[in-house]
Amino acid sequence: MLRILLLCIGWLSLGLGVIGIVLPLLPTTPFVLLSCVCFSKASKRFESWLLNHRYFGAIITNWRQHRVIPSRAKWLASGMLIFSATTLIFVEMPWVGRVMTWCLLAGILLFILTRRSQIPQSE
């Protein structure tokens, strides 16, 4: 049952990543990385296929080996996080929930912005 759930999440995430290639508001990289994590736990065949994919393979390899997030993915993800945080101003919810959500989004934004954008030359 867990394997089927992971496969479904993996394929859904990969589908969103593919849509993100043509839809500028949807970042590709995080969805592809999530797909690979799900596939690594559920199906070595799909994980291998994704790692050897001519487009997605490089994204995953750069993250696994160098912890690199491409600049474009950083900007898109940051923009979406800031947009989400801003929309919370207009959402009716308790102030504690709003502050906790802002803290979570700020933590994610900090993580993204502190990752490298390019592979270091010494590696």
N, CA, C and O atoms as CSV, one atom per row, in Angstrom:
chain,resi,resn,atom,element,x,y,z
A,1,MET,N,N,0.816,-1.200,0.000
A,1,MET,CA,C,0.000,0.000,0.000
A,1,MET,C,C,0.861,1.265,0.000
A,1,MET,O,O,0.580,2.210,-0.738
A,2,LEU,N,N,1.915,1.282,0.833
A,2,LEU,CA,C,2.820,2.436,0.889
A,2,LEU,C,C,3.523,2.626,-0.454
A,2,LEU,O,O,3.711,3.753,-0.913
A,3,ARG,N,N,3.906,1.516,-1.074
A,3,ARG,CA,C,4.574,1.577,-2.376
A,3,ARG,C,C,3.669,2.238,-3.423
A,3,ARG,O,O,4.124,3.072,-4.206
A,4,ILE,N,N,2.402,1.863,-3.431
A,4,ILE,CA,C,1.453,2.438,-4.390
A,4,ILE,C,C,1.262,3.925,-4.119
A,4,ILE,O,O,1.205,4.726,-5.052
A,5,LEU,N,N,1.165,4.297,-2.845
A,5,LEU,CA,C,1.021,5.704,-2.484
A,5,LEU,C,C,2.246,6.512,-2.945
A,5,LEU,O,O,2.103,7.602,-3.498
A,6,LEU,N,N,3.439,5.969,-2.714
A,6,LEU,CA,C,4.662,6.661,-3.132
A,6,LEU,C,C,4.746,6.783,-4.654
A,6,LEU,O,O,5.186,7.808,-5.174
A,7,LEU,N,N,4.326,5.744,-5.358
A,7,LEU,CA,C,4.310,5.817,-6.825
A,7,LEU,C,C,3.329,6.880,-7.311
A,7,LEU,O,O,3.631,7.634,-8.236
A,8,CYS,N,N,2.158,6.938,-6.684
A,8,CYS,CA,C,1.163,7.952,-7.079
A,8,CYS,C,C,1.689,9.363,-6.807
A,8,CYS,O,O,1.551,10.247,-7.652
A,9,ILE,N,N,2.285,9.575,-5.646
A,9,ILE,CA,C,2.852,10.887,-5.328
A,9,ILE,C,C,3.990,11.213,-6.283
A,9,ILE,O,O,4.111,12.347,-6.745
A,10,GLY,N,N,4.822,10.222,-6.579
A,10,GLY,CA,C,5.939,10.423,-7.498
A,10,GLY,C,C,5.476,10.842,-8.881
A,10,GLY,O,O,6.014,11.788,-9.457
A,11,TRP,N,N,4.486,10.151,-9.416
A,11,TRP,CA,C,4.001,10.483,-10.760
A,11,TRP,C,C,3.249,11.813,-10.781
A,11,TRP,O,O,3.369,12.585,-11.732
A,12,LEU,N,N,2.470,12.076,-9.723
A,12,LEU,CA,C,1.778,13.362,-9.635
A,12,LEU,C,C,2.794,14.510,-9.568
A,12,LEU,O,O,2.649,15.525,-10.250
A,13,SER,N,N,3.799,14.330,-8.751
A,13,SER,CA,C,4.835,15.343,-8.614
A,13,SER,C,C,5.598,15.540,-9.924
A,13,SER,O,O,5.893,16.673,-10.305
A,14,LEU,N,N,5.911,14.467,-10.601
A,14,LEU,CA,C,6.596,14.576,-11.882
A,14,LEU,C,C,5.711,15.287,-12.902
A,14,LEU,O,O,6.190,16.105,-13.688
A,15,GLY,N,N,4.423,14.973,-12.884
A,15,GLY,CA,C,3.484,15.653,-13.783
A,15,GLY,C,C,3.451,17.154,-13.532
A,15,GLY,O,O,3.442,17.945,-14.474
A,16,LEU,N,N,3.432,17.545,-12.260
A,16,LEU,CA,C,3.464,18.968,-11.928
A,16,LEU,C,C,4.787,19.604,-12.368
A,16,LEU,O,O,4.817,20.750,-12.817
A,17,GLY,N,N,5.874,18.845,-12.234
A,17,GLY,CA,C,7.166,19.345,-12.694
A,17,GLY,C,C,7.199,19.566,-14.193
A,17,GLY,O,O,7.762,20.554,-14.664
A,18,VAL,N,N,6.600,18.658,-14.944
A,18,VAL,CA,C,6.528,18.802,-16.400
A,18,VAL,C,C,5.671,20.017,-16.767
A,18,VAL,O,O,6.027,20.779,-17.667
A,19,ILE,N,N,4.554,20.197,-16.077
A,19,ILE,CA,C,3.715,21.371,-16.317
A,19,ILE,C,C,4.508,22.645,-16.006
A,19,ILE,O,O,4.349,23.663,-16.679
A,20,GLY,N,N,5.361,22.577,-14.980
A,20,GLY,CA,C,6.174,23.722,-14.595
A,20,GLY,C,C,7.180,24.151,-15.646
A,20,GLY,O,O,7.676,25.277,-15.608
A,21,ILE,N,N,7.487,23.270,-16.582
A,21,ILE,CA,C,8.403,23.633,-17.667
A,21,ILE,C,C,7.777,24.722,-18.529
A,21,ILE,O,O,8.463,25.654,-18.951
A,22,VAL,N,N,6.489,24.608,-18.788
A,22,VAL,CA,C,5.826,25.578,-19.665
A,22,VAL,C,C,5.027,26.635,-18.914
A,22,VAL,O,O,4.710,27.685,-19.474
A,23,LEU,N,N,4.699,26.371,-17.658
A,23,LEU,CA,C,3.939,27.322,-16.847
A,23,LEU,C,C,4.896,28.004,-15.872
A,23,LEU,O,O,5.361,27.368,-14.926
A,24,PRO,N,N,5.195,29.267,-16.081
A,24,PRO,CA,C,6.245,29.927,-15.308
A,24,PRO,C,C,5.986,30.025,-13.804
A,24,PRO,O,O,6.941,30.170,-13.041
A,25,LEU,N,N,4.752,29.953,-13.355
A,25,LEU,CA,C,4.477,30.076,-11.929
A,25,LEU,C,C,4.690,28.790,-11.151
A,25,LEU,O,O,4.657,28.799,-9.920
A,26,LEU,N,N,4.904,27.701,-11.841
A,26,LEU,CA,C,5.050,26.402,-11.196
A,26,LEU,C,C,6.503,25.941,-11.331
A,26,LEU,O,O,6.950,25.654,-12.442
A,27,PRO,N,N,7.244,25.865,-10.230
A,27,PRO,CA,C,8.652,25.469,-10.334
A,27,PRO,C,C,8.812,23.977,-10.635
A,27,PRO,O,O,8.111,23.142,-10.063
A,28,THR,N,N,9.720,23.660,-11.518
A,28,THR,CA,C,9.954,22.275,-11.931
A,28,THR,C,C,10.817,21.512,-10.933
A,28,THR,O,O,10.493,20.384,-10.561
A,29,THR,N,N,11.906,22.120,-10.505
A,29,THR,CA,C,12.923,21.422,-9.717
A,29,THR,C,C,12.389,20.753,-8.452
A,29,THR,O,O,12.650,19.565,-8.261
A,30,PRO,N,N,11.654,21.448,-7.575
A,30,PRO,CA,C,11.205,20.768,-6.358
A,30,PRO,C,C,10.315,19.557,-6.630
A,30,PRO,O,O,10.386,18.556,-5.917
A,31,PHE,N,N,9.485,19.649,-7.655
A,31,PHE,CA,C,8.607,18.527,-7.977
A,31,PHE,C,C,9.390,17.342,-8.526
A,31,PHE,O,O,9.075,16.193,-8.216
A,32,VAL,N,N,10.395,17.608,-9.329
A,32,VAL,CA,C,11.220,16.515,-9.868
A,32,VAL,C,C,12.011,15.853,-8.741
A,32,VAL,O,O,12.136,14.629,-8.708
A,33,LEU,N,N,12.539,16.645,-7.828
A,33,LEU,CA,C,13.282,16.079,-6.692
A,33,LEU,C,C,12.365,15.231,-5.816
A,33,LEU,O,O,12.760,14.157,-5.363
A,34,LEU,N,N,11.143,15.708,-5.575
A,34,LEU,CA,C,10.188,14.919,-4.797
A,34,LEU,C,C,9.859,13.611,-5.513
A,34,LEU,O,O,9.751,12.564,-4.875
A,35,SER,N,N,9.701,13.665,-6.819
A,35,SER,CA,C,9.439,12.447,-7.602
A,35,SER,C,C,10.553,11.438,-7.422
A,35,SER,O,O,10.302,10.248,-7.231
A,36,CYS,N,N,11.779,11.917,-7.484
A,36,CYS,CA,C,12.916,11.006,-7.362
A,36,CYS,C,C,12.972,10.369,-5.976
A,36,CYS,O,O,13.286,9.185,-5.852
A,37,VAL,N,N,12.671,11.140,-4.943
A,37,VAL,CA,C,12.644,10.587,-3.588
A,37,VAL,C,C,11.576,9.499,-3.490
A,37,VAL,O,O,11.824,8.418,-2.957
A,38,CYS,N,N,10.400,9.795,-4.003
A,38,CYS,CA,C,9.312,8.796,-3.960
A,38,CYS,C,C,9.682,7.549,-4.755
A,38,CYS,O,O,9.476,6.428,-4.290
A,39,PHE,N,N,10.227,7.743,-5.947
A,39,PHE,CA,C,10.604,6.598,-6.776
A,39,PHE,C,C,11.737,5.797,-6.140
A,39,PHE,O,O,11.779,4.575,-6.284
A,40,SER,N,N,12.654,6.462,-5.441
A,40,SER,CA,C,13.766,5.739,-4.819
A,40,SER,C,C,13.270,4.790,-3.736
A,40,SER,O,O,13.904,3.772,-3.458
A,41,LYS,N,N,12.145,5.121,-3.129
A,41,LYS,CA,C,11.574,4.266,-2.085
A,41,LYS,C,C,10.602,3.226,-2.645
A,41,LYS,O,O,10.376,2.186,-2.027
A,42,ALA,N,N,10.026,3.512,-3.821
A,42,ALA,CA,C,8.970,2.644,-4.339
A,42,ALA,C,C,9.387,1.803,-5.544
A,42,ALA,O,O,8.928,0.670,-5.691
A,43,SER,N,N,10.249,2.340,-6.407
A,43,SER,CA,C,10.581,1.627,-7.635
A,43,SER,C,C,11.959,2.037,-8.137
A,43,SER,O,O,12.147,3.159,-8.609
A,44,LYS,N,N,12.905,1.139,-8.035
A,44,LYS,CA,C,14.264,1.428,-8.527
A,44,LYS,C,C,14.256,1.628,-10.045
A,44,LYS,O,O,15.080,2.374,-10.575
A,45,ARG,N,N,13.346,0.978,-10.733
A,45,ARG,CA,C,13.253,1.124,-12.185
A,45,ARG,C,C,12.876,2.556,-12.568
A,45,ARG,O,O,13.498,3.149,-13.449
A,46,PHE,N,N,11.856,3.110,-11.902
A,46,PHE,CA,C,11.450,4.487,-12.196
A,46,PHE,C,C,12.507,5.488,-11.741
A,46,PHE,O,O,12.738,6.502,-12.399
A,47,GLU,N,N,13.145,5.196,-10.612
A,47,GLU,CA,C,14.226,6.081,-10.146
A,47,GLU,C,C,15.354,6.107,-11.167
A,47,GLU,O,O,15.875,7.173,-11.495
A,48,SER,N,N,15.728,4.952,-11.663
A,48,SER,CA,C,16.788,4.866,-12.667
A,48,SER,C,C,16.393,5.596,-13.943
A,48,SER,O,O,17.205,6.309,-14.533
A,49,TRP,N,N,15.153,5.420,-14.365
A,49,TRP,CA,C,14.665,6.113,-15.555
A,49,TRP,C,C,14.770,7.623,-15.379
A,49,TRP,O,O,15.209,8.335,-16.283
A,50,LEU,N,N,14.362,8.103,-14.207
A,50,LEU,CA,C,14.393,9.538,-13.945
A,50,LEU,C,C,15.829,10.057,-13.867
A,50,LEU,O,O,16.124,11.136,-14.382
A,51,LEU,N,N,16.715,9.307,-13.234
A,51,LEU,CA,C,18.124,9.717,-13.129
A,51,LEU,C,C,18.808,9.759,-14.493
A,51,LEU,O,O,19.720,10.558,-14.704
A,52,ASN,N,N,18.380,8.918,-15.406
A,52,ASN,CA,C,18.985,8.873,-16.735
A,52,ASN,C,C,18.233,9.697,-17.771
A,52,ASN,O,O,18.597,9.707,-18.947
A,53,HIS,N,N,17.186,10.384,-17.334
A,53,HIS,CA,C,16.410,11.219,-18.245
A,53,HIS,C,C,17.283,12.370,-18.731
A,53,HIS,O,O,18.036,12.949,-17.948
A,54,ARG,N,N,17.190,12.705,-20.013
A,54,ARG,CA,C,18.092,13.713,-20.575
A,54,ARG,C,C,17.856,15.106,-20.016
A,54,ARG,O,O,18.783,15.916,-20.005
A,55,TYR,N,N,16.653,15.415,-19.554
A,55,TYR,CA,C,16.383,16.735,-18.991
A,55,TYR,C,C,16.398,16.713,-17.458
A,55,TYR,O,O,17.074,17.531,-16.833
A,56,PHE,N,N,15.668,15.797,-16.865
A,56,PHE,CA,C,15.526,15.777,-15.410
A,56,PHE,C,C,16.723,15.175,-14.685
A,56,PHE,O,O,16.960,15.494,-13.520
A,57,GLY,N,N,17.467,14.322,-15.344
A,57,GLY,CA,C,18.598,13.666,-14.702
A,57,GLY,C,C,19.620,14.646,-14.151
A,57,GLY,O,O,20.135,14.452,-13.050
A,58,ALA,N,N,19.917,15.695,-14.905
A,58,ALA,CA,C,20.914,16.675,-14.470
A,58,ALA,C,C,20.454,17.432,-13.224
A,58,ALA,O,O,21.258,17.716,-12.335
A,59,ILE,N,N,19.168,17.757,-13.159
A,59,ILE,CA,C,18.632,18.465,-11.989
A,59,ILE,C,C,18.845,17.633,-10.732
A,59,ILE,O,O,19.308,18.137,-9.709
A,60,ILE,N,N,18.501,16.361,-10.822
A,60,ILE,CA,C,18.597,15.469,-9.665
A,60,ILE,C,C,20.050,15.233,-9.287
A,60,ILE,O,O,20.403,15.281,-8.109
A,61,THR,N,N,20.891,14.978,-10.279
A,61,THR,CA,C,22.306,14.728,-10.015
A,61,THR,C,C,22.971,15.943,-9.374
A,61,THR,O,O,23.748,15.802,-8.430
A,62,ASN,N,N,22.666,17.138,-9.888
A,62,ASN,CA,C,23.241,18.351,-9.300
A,62,ASN,C,C,22.829,18.517,-7.844
A,62,ASN,O,O,23.633,18.947,-7.016
A,63,TRP,N,N,21.591,18.181,-7.529
A,63,TRP,CA,C,21.150,18.292,-6.144
A,63,TRP,C,C,21.810,17.223,-5.275
A,63,TRP,O,O,22.317,17.529,-4.196
A,64,ARG,N,N,21.807,15.981,-5.735
A,64,ARG,CA,C,22.362,14.892,-4.927
A,64,ARG,C,C,23.862,15.042,-4.689
A,64,ARG,O,O,24.342,14.793,-3.583
A,65,GLN,N,N,24.594,15.441,-5.705
A,65,GLN,CA,C,26.053,15.505,-5.577
A,65,GLN,C,C,26.570,16.827,-5.034
A,65,GLN,O,O,27.569,16.858,-4.316
A,66,HIS,N,N,25.892,17.923,-5.374
A,66,HIS,CA,C,26.447,19.238,-5.049
A,66,HIS,C,C,25.507,20.121,-4.234
A,66,HIS,O,O,25.902,21.209,-3.813
A,67,ARG,N,N,24.266,19.674,-4.002
A,67,ARG,CA,C,23.258,20.471,-3.302
A,67,ARG,C,C,23.049,21.829,-3.975
A,67,ARG,O,O,23.026,22.872,-3.321
A,68,VAL,N,N,22.896,21.784,-5.301
A,68,VAL,CA,C,22.726,22.987,-6.112
A,68,VAL,C,C,21.270,23.119,-6.539
A,68,VAL,O,O,20.664,22.155,-7.007
A,69,ILE,N,N,20.707,24.324,-6.375
A,69,ILE,CA,C,19.379,24.651,-6.888
A,69,ILE,C,C,19.584,25.730,-7.942
A,69,ILE,O,O,20.116,26.794,-7.627
A,70,PRO,N,N,19.178,25.486,-9.182
A,70,PRO,CA,C,19.379,26.482,-10.243
A,70,PRO,C,C,18.745,27.833,-9.890
A,70,PRO,O,O,17.727,27.893,-9.201
A,71,SER,N,N,19.361,28.904,-10.372
A,71,SER,CA,C,18.891,30.263,-10.066
A,71,SER,C,C,17.431,30.463,-10.444
A,71,SER,O,O,16.662,31.044,-9.678
A,72,ARG,N,N,17.049,29.987,-11.614
A,72,ARG,CA,C,15.661,30.155,-12.060
A,72,ARG,C,C,14.694,29.501,-11.080
A,72,ARG,O,O,13.654,30.073,-10.757
A,73,ALA,N,N,15.032,28.310,-10.610
A,73,ALA,CA,C,14.170,27.610,-9.650
A,73,ALA,C,C,14.116,28.370,-8.327
A,73,ALA,O,O,13.067,28.442,-7.686
A,74,LYS,N,N,15.250,28.935,-7.925
A,74,LYS,CA,C,15.270,29.731,-6.691
A,74,LYS,C,C,14.350,30.941,-6.793
A,74,LYS,O,O,13.574,31.220,-5.879
A,75,TRP,N,N,14.442,31.659,-7.912
A,75,TRP,CA,C,13.629,32.860,-8.089
A,75,TRP,C,C,12.147,32.517,-8.137
A,75,TRP,O,O,11.333,33.204,-7.520
A,76,LEU,N,N,11.794,31.475,-8.854
A,76,LEU,CA,C,10.382,31.084,-8.941
A,76,LEU,C,C,9.841,30.636,-7.584
A,76,LEU,O,O,8.760,31.051,-7.166
A,77,ALA,N,N,10.603,29.791,-6.911
A,77,ALA,CA,C,10.150,29.309,-5.603
A,77,ALA,C,C,10.058,30.458,-4.603
A,77,ALA,O,O,9.106,30.531,-3.826
A,78,SER,N,N,11.031,31.342,-4.621
A,78,SER,CA,C,11.008,32.496,-3.714
A,78,SER,C,C,9.809,33.384,-3.998
A,78,SER,O,O,9.132,33.836,-3.074
A,79,GLY,N,N,9.550,33.632,-5.256
A,79,GLY,CA,C,8.404,34.453,-5.626
A,79,GLY,C,C,7.094,33.844,-5.170
A,79,GLY,O,O,6.214,34.549,-4.677
A,80,MET,N,N,6.964,32.545,-5.331
A,80,MET,CA,C,5.732,31.876,-4.920
A,80,MET,C,C,5.579,31.883,-3.396
A,80,MET,O,O,4.472,32.041,-2.881
A,81,LEU,N,N,6.689,31.711,-2.682
A,81,LEU,CA,C,6.624,31.759,-1.224
A,81,LEU,C,C,6.216,33.147,-0.731
A,81,LEU,O,O,5.392,33.280,0.174
A,82,ILE,N,N,6.801,34.168,-1.334
A,82,ILE,CA,C,6.460,35.542,-0.952
A,82,ILE,C,C,5.003,35.847,-1.307
A,82,ILE,O,O,4.290,36.481,-0.529
A,83,PHE,N,N,4.571,35.399,-2.471
A,83,PHE,CA,C,3.170,35.580,-2.863
A,83,PHE,C,C,2.237,34.890,-1.862
A,83,PHE,O,O,1.229,35.460,-1.447
A,84,SER,N,N,2.581,33.671,-1.484
A,84,SER,CA,C,1.757,32.930,-0.525
A,84,SER,C,C,1.708,33.635,0.825
A,84,SER,O,O,0.645,33.743,1.437
A,85,ALA,N,N,2.855,34.111,1.285
A,85,ALA,CA,C,2.908,34.818,2.565
A,85,ALA,C,C,2.080,36.098,2.508
A,85,ALA,O,O,1.415,36.457,3.480
A,86,THR,N,N,2.124,36.776,1.379
A,86,THR,CA,C,1.365,38.020,1.225
A,86,THR,C,C,-0.138,37.757,1.209
A,86,THR,O,O,-0.909,38.519,1.794
A,87,THR,N,N,-0.549,36.701,0.555
A,87,THR,CA,C,-1.986,36.407,0.494
A,87,THR,C,C,-2.559,36.044,1.861
A,87,THR,O,O,-3.767,36.151,2.071
A,88,LEU,N,N,-1.720,35.624,2.780
A,88,LEU,CA,C,-2.203,35.306,4.126
A,88,LEU,C,C,-2.778,36.533,4.833
A,88,LEU,O,O,-3.574,36.403,5.762
A,89,ILE,N,N,-2.374,37.716,4.391
A,89,ILE,CA,C,-2.913,38.946,4.974
A,89,ILE,C,C,-4.424,39.008,4.769
A,89,ILE,O,O,-5.155,39.521,5.617
A,90,PHE,N,N,-4.882,38.483,3.640
A,90,PHE,CA,C,-6.294,38.580,3.268
A,90,PHE,C,C,-7.110,37.352,3.652
A,90,PHE,O,O,-8.319,37.315,3.423
A,91,VAL,N,N,-6.462,36.354,4.231
A,91,VAL,CA,C,-7.152,35.122,4.608
A,91,VAL,C,C,-7.612,35.217,6.061
A,91,VAL,O,O,-6.857,35.632,6.941
A,92,GLU,N,N,-8.835,34.835,6.289
A,92,GLU,CA,C,-9.383,34.852,7.651
A,92,GLU,C,C,-8.896,33.612,8.395
A,92,GLU,O,O,-9.304,32.489,8.099
A,93,MET,N,N,-8.015,33.842,9.365
A,93,MET,CA,C,-7.510,32.753,10.182
A,93,MET,C,C,-6.967,33.321,11.495
A,93,MET,O,O,-6.661,34.512,11.565
A,94,PRO,N,N,-6.844,32.506,12.517
A,94,PRO,CA,C,-6.307,33.002,13.790
A,94,PRO,C,C,-4.876,33.527,13.607
A,94,PRO,O,O,-4.119,33.017,12.781
A,95,TRP,N,N,-4.525,34.539,14.380
A,95,TRP,CA,C,-3.202,35.148,14.228
A,95,TRP,C,C,-2.087,34.152,14.513
A,95,TRP,O,O,-1.013,34.252,13.920
A,96,VAL,N,N,-2.315,33.197,15.401
A,96,VAL,CA,C,-1.285,32.198,15.712
A,96,VAL,C,C,-0.994,31.345,14.476
A,96,VAL,O,O,0.163,31.068,14.158
A,97,GLY,N,N,-2.044,30.938,13.796
A,97,GLY,CA,C,-1.864,30.142,12.572
A,97,GLY,C,C,-1.146,30.931,11.497
A,97,GLY,O,O,-0.295,30.399,10.784
A,98,ARG,N,N,-1.490,32.188,11.388
A,98,ARG,CA,C,-0.848,33.055,10.389
A,98,ARG,C,C,0.646,33.207,10.695
A,98,ARG,O,O,1.476,33.089,9.794
A,99,VAL,N,N,0.988,33.465,11.947
A,99,VAL,CA,C,2.395,33.632,12.333
A,99,VAL,C,C,3.168,32.327,12.137
A,99,VAL,O,O,4.302,32.340,11.657
A,100,MET,N,N,2.556,31.211,12.506
A,100,MET,CA,C,3.229,29.919,12.327
A,100,MET,C,C,3.467,29.643,10.842
A,100,MET,O,O,4.529,29.144,10.468
A,101,THR,N,N,2.498,29.960,10.005
A,101,THR,CA,C,2.656,29.753,8.563
A,101,THR,C,C,3.741,30.664,8.010
A,101,THR,O,O,4.558,30.227,7.200
A,102,TRP,N,N,3.762,31.923,8.433
A,102,TRP,CA,C,4.809,32.845,7.977
A,102,TRP,C,C,6.193,32.344,8.391
A,102,TRP,O,O,7.145,32.433,7.616
A,103,CYS,N,N,6.303,31.818,9.610
A,103,CYS,CA,C,7.593,31.285,10.074
A,103,CYS,C,C,8.025,30.085,9.233
A,103,CYS,O,O,9.195,29.963,8.872
A,104,LEU,N,N,7.086,29.212,8.925
A,104,LEU,CA,C,7.393,28.052,8.083
A,104,LEU,C,C,7.845,28.501,6.695
A,104,LEU,O,O,8.856,28.018,6.184
A,105,LEU,N,N,7.103,29.418,6.087
A,105,LEU,CA,C,7.471,29.919,4.760
A,105,LEU,C,C,8.824,30.630,4.791
A,105,LEU,O,O,9.620,30.493,3.862
A,106,ALA,N,N,9.085,31.384,5.850
A,106,ALA,CA,C,10.380,32.070,5.981
A,106,ALA,C,C,11.518,31.054,6.101
A,106,ALA,O,O,12.592,31.251,5.534
A,107,GLY,N,N,11.281,29.979,6.833
A,107,GLY,CA,C,12.300,28.932,6.964
A,107,GLY,C,C,12.596,28.260,5.630
A,107,GLY,O,O,13.755,28.011,5.299
A,108,ILE,N,N,11.562,27.972,4.877
A,108,ILE,CA,C,11.743,27.369,3.556
A,108,ILE,C,C,12.479,28.326,2.629
A,108,ILE,O,O,13.381,27.922,1.895
A,109,LEU,N,N,12.087,29.599,2.667
A,109,LEU,CA,C,12.753,30.613,1.834
A,109,LEU,C,C,14.225,30.731,2.204
A,109,LEU,O,O,15.081,30.813,1.323
A,110,LEU,N,N,14.522,30.741,3.488
A,110,LEU,CA,C,15.917,30.814,3.938
A,110,LEU,C,C,16.714,29.608,3.447
A,110,LEU,O,O,17.850,29.750,2.994
A,111,PHE,N,N,16.117,28.428,3.538
A,111,PHE,CA,C,16.796,27.222,3.060
A,111,PHE,C,C,17.112,27.336,1.566
A,111,PHE,O,O,18.236,27.070,1.140
A,112,ILE,N,N,16.122,27.730,0.786
A,112,ILE,CA,C,16.306,27.836,-0.665
A,112,ILE,C,C,17.389,28.849,-1.015
A,112,ILE,O,O,18.260,28.581,-1.842
A,113,LEU,N,N,17.326,30.007,-0.382
A,113,LEU,CA,C,18.266,31.077,-0.728
A,113,LEU,C,C,19.691,30.809,-0.266
A,113,LEU,O,O,20.630,31.409,-0.790
A,114,THR,N,N,19.868,29.924,0.700
A,114,THR,CA,C,21.230,29.625,1.168
A,114,THR,C,C,21.871,28.452,0.428
A,114,THR,O,O,23.014,28.101,0.721
A,115,ARG,N,N,21.168,27.841,-0.520
A,115,ARG,CA,C,21.765,26.783,-1.344
A,115,ARG,C,C,22.522,27.428,-2.501
A,115,ARG,O,O,22.190,28.530,-2.938
A,116,ARG,N,N,23.529,26.735,-2.983
A,116,ARG,CA,C,24.296,27.227,-4.136
A,116,ARG,C,C,23.459,27.184,-5.407
A,116,ARG,O,O,22.551,26.365,-5.545
A,117,SER,N,N,23.786,28.086,-6.337
A,117,SER,CA,C,23.098,28.132,-7.621
A,117,SER,C,C,23.899,27.458,-8.728
A,117,SER,O,O,23.352,27.084,-9.765
A,118,GLN,N,N,25.184,27.309,-8.498
A,118,GLN,CA,C,26.058,26.692,-9.510
A,118,GLN,C,C,27.002,25.700,-8.820
A,118,GLN,O,O,27.300,25.811,-7.631
A,119,ILE,N,N,27.454,24.737,-9.609
A,119,ILE,CA,C,28.423,23.764,-9.108
A,119,ILE,C,C,29.745,24.492,-8.889
A,119,ILE,O,O,30.210,25.193,-9.787
A,120,PRO,N,N,30.364,24.343,-7.714
A,120,PRO,CA,C,31.649,25.011,-7.468
A,120,PRO,C,C,32.717,24.541,-8.465
A,120,PRO,O,O,32.739,23.378,-8.865
A,121,GLN,N,N,33.584,25.450,-8.849
A,121,GLN,CA,C,34.619,25.129,-9.831
A,121,GLN,C,C,35.616,24.094,-9.319
A,121,GLN,O,O,36.188,23.352,-10.118
A,122,SER,N,N,35.836,24.027,-8.014
A,122,SER,CA,C,36.817,23.087,-7.469
A,122,SER,C,C,36.344,21.644,-7.490
A,122,SER,O,O,37.151,20.732,-7.305
A,123,GLU,N,N,35.058,21.414,-7.710
A,123,GLU,CA,C,34.540,20.033,-7.712
A,123,GLU,C,C,34.569,19.466,-9.053
A,123,GLU,O,O,34.173,18.317,-9.246
